[in-house]
Amino acid sequence: MKTIKQISIIGGFLIATSLLSSSLLYAGATVSGKVAFEGAAPTPAPINFGAERQCALMHKDKMPVNEDLIVNPNQTVKYALVYVKDGFTGDVSAPAAPVEVDQNGCMFTPHVAAAMAGQKVVFKNGDALLHNIRTESKLNKMFNIAQPIQGMSTQKVFQEPELGIRLRCDVHFWMSAYLHVLKNQFFSVTGDDGTFTIKDVPAGTYTLEVWHEKLGTQTQTITVADGETKTVDFTLKKQ
């Protein structure tokens, strides 16, 4: 006769096996690729700090440049958002981990950030200078907050999906960035190699869009199967 301990062990094994089988049955697709730039790569202009000597001294080894259009050495575009625009109808919940936007060296870091609607966004001041964060938004409530002390942070939640929320620091006129608020978790922002990766996309047909502040938007329709790895590339050029 089986003991209670033996029954518990067998029951636990069956539950674990069932959960493992379920996870193996669902393996979302991975969509990856690059955002290329067509044409001669422009040379970004260096930031003019004007009379703000304190900001300039933070970059005495290498002056930063305007980041509104960065073409990487491999002829790809940095700071392009790629996301699933249409086709996903499942339920989603915002991640618990916040997205961070810093003001460091009198620059916004990163220049382009992305979060899910309802996800926390933390704005930090990494400088021993006064900064403020002012948003230019159409669908979410705008705000203008000052952060005069190094290490200060302010947490905000954007409830409505909205692309291209402009972030500005009015104390330093050159400081600007973008925040994208998405309705699902299927998005990626390109970096120094111009590539993107979007994981765990459920099987289906979707509209994939790339968004760039200077180069506009472009869409592609894709169909993915569970467990598939699909490559999707975009090519953008000046409008």
N, C-alpha and C positions, 0 to 999 in steps of 0.2 A: 504493500500500500504506500502510495507516494505521500511524503510528508508535506506539510504546508510550505516549508522552505524550498523543497524541490518544485512544487507547483509555482511558487513565486518566481523562481529562476527561469522556468520554462515560459511563464507568462511574459516576463520582461524580455526574454529573447525574441518571442514572437512579435512583441510591440516594436522592438528595435528593428527587426527584419522588415516589418511592414513600413516603418518610416523610411528606411533605406531604399526600399523598392519604390516608394512614392517619389523620393527625391531623384531617383534614377530615371523614372518615367518622365519627369519634367526637367529638361535642361534647355533653358532659353538660348536663343541665338546670340552670337557676337557680331556686331556690325562695326567694321573699322575701315579706315582709309586715310586719305590725305586731302588737304585743300591747297591746290597749286595756284600760282599766280602767273597769268599770261602777260607777256611783255617785259620791257626792261624794268628791273627792280628800282624803285625810287630810293633816293638817299634821305633817310629821315633827318629832319632839322633838329639841331641841338636845342635843349631847353634854354630859354633866356630867363635867367633868374632876376634880371633887373637889379634893383637896389637891395635885394634880399641876400646879403652877403653870407648870412648864417646857412642858408640853404646851399649856396654854391660851395662853401667850405666842406660840406658833407660829401661832395663829389670831386674833390680836388684831383684824384687819380684818373677818373673817367667821368666826363659829363654825360648825364642821361639825355635821351632823345625823345622827341614826340612819338608816342606809341600808337597813334591813331591808324597807322599803316606800316606794319613791320613785315618785310619780306625776308624770310630766313635765307641763309647761304645756299640751301638746297632748292630755292625758288618756290618755297611754300609760304603760306600765310599764317602768321601768329595771331592769336586772339580772335579766331573765328569760332562762333558757336555753331555746333551741329546738333540737331535735336529731332526727335520724332514729333512732327507737327500734328498729323492726323492719323487715325486708324486704331489707336489704342483706346479701349473702352473699359478696361479693368479698374478695380478699386486700388487706390494707392494711399499711402500715408507718408507724411514728411519724415525724413531721417531725424534722429535725435541729435546727432552731431551738428554743430553750427557751421555755417560758412563764415570765413573771416576775411575782412577787408582792412588792410592796415594803411596808415599814412606814415610813410617812412622815407626819410631823405627828401621830404617835401614832394613826394610822389605817392599816388595811390598804388598799392600792391595787393592783388594783381590789377592790371589795367582793365581786365574783363573778368567778372565773377558771375557765377550762376548758382541758383538755389531753387528748390521746389517751393511752391506756394505753401505757406504754413511753416516753413523751416526757419529756424532762427538765423539771423545774420548779425554778426558782431563786428562793429566798427571800432578800430583801435587807433590810438595816437602813439606812434613809436618815437616821436620827436620831442625834444625839450623846447617845443615852440607851440604857440596857439594855432590850432587848426579848427575848422568847422566842417560839417558834412551837411550839404544841402542837396535834396533830391529833386529832380524834375520828372514828374510822373503824371500819367493820365488816368490810370485805373486804381492806383494805390494812394493812400493819404501821404501827401508831401510833408517833409519835416526839414528843419534847419536847427542843428544842435552844435554847440561849441564844446571843444575838448581842449582846454588850456593847459592841461598837465600831462606830462609824459607818462604813459602807462594807462591812461584813462581808456575806458571802453564803454560803448553803448550798444545794447541789444535791441534789435527791431525784428518784427515779423511782417512779411508782406503776404497778404492773404489772396491777392488776385494775380493770376498769371499775366505777365506783361514783359514784353521784350524791350530792351534799350532804355532802361531807367538811367538817366544821367546822374552821376554823382559829381559834385563840385565842392571845392574849398574856396570860399570867397576871399579868404585872407591871402591866398597865393593864386593868382589868376590863371596860371597855367595848369593847375591841378584839376584833372577831370578823369573820370572812369565810367564804366558801364556795369550795371547789374541786370541780369536777366532772371526773371521769375517764371518757372516752367510749371506746367500742369501735371507732369509725370517725371519719373526719375531717369528717363532715357535721353541723356544729353551729355555733351562733352565740349570742352574748349581747347582748341589747338594750342600747342606750346612751341618750343624752339625748333621742333622738327616738323611742324605743320600737320601732325597726325592726330587722329581721334579714335577712341574706342568706346563703344556703347555695349554694355554686357546685359545678359539675361532678358533679351527682348523676346516676348512670347511669339509663337508661330502666328503668322498673319501677313497682311499687306498694309504697308504704311507709306505715308508721305514723309520723307526725310528732307529737312531744310538746313541750309547753311546761312548764317546771318553775320554780316560784317559792317561795321559802322561807316566805312568808306566805299566798300565794294558792293554793297547791297545784298540781295538774297538770291538763292537758287534752290530749286527743289528737284527731287528725284523720287519716283515710286519704286519701292522695293518690296519683295516678298521673301520671307524667311521661314525656315522650318526649325523645329526644335533641335538644338544641338548643332545647328549649322554655323559656319563662320563665313560671313559674306564681306567682300571688299567693295566699298563704294568710294569713288573719288570725285572731287569737285574741282573745277577750274574757274577762278574768278579773274576779272580784269577791271580796270578803271572804267567808271561809267561815262 
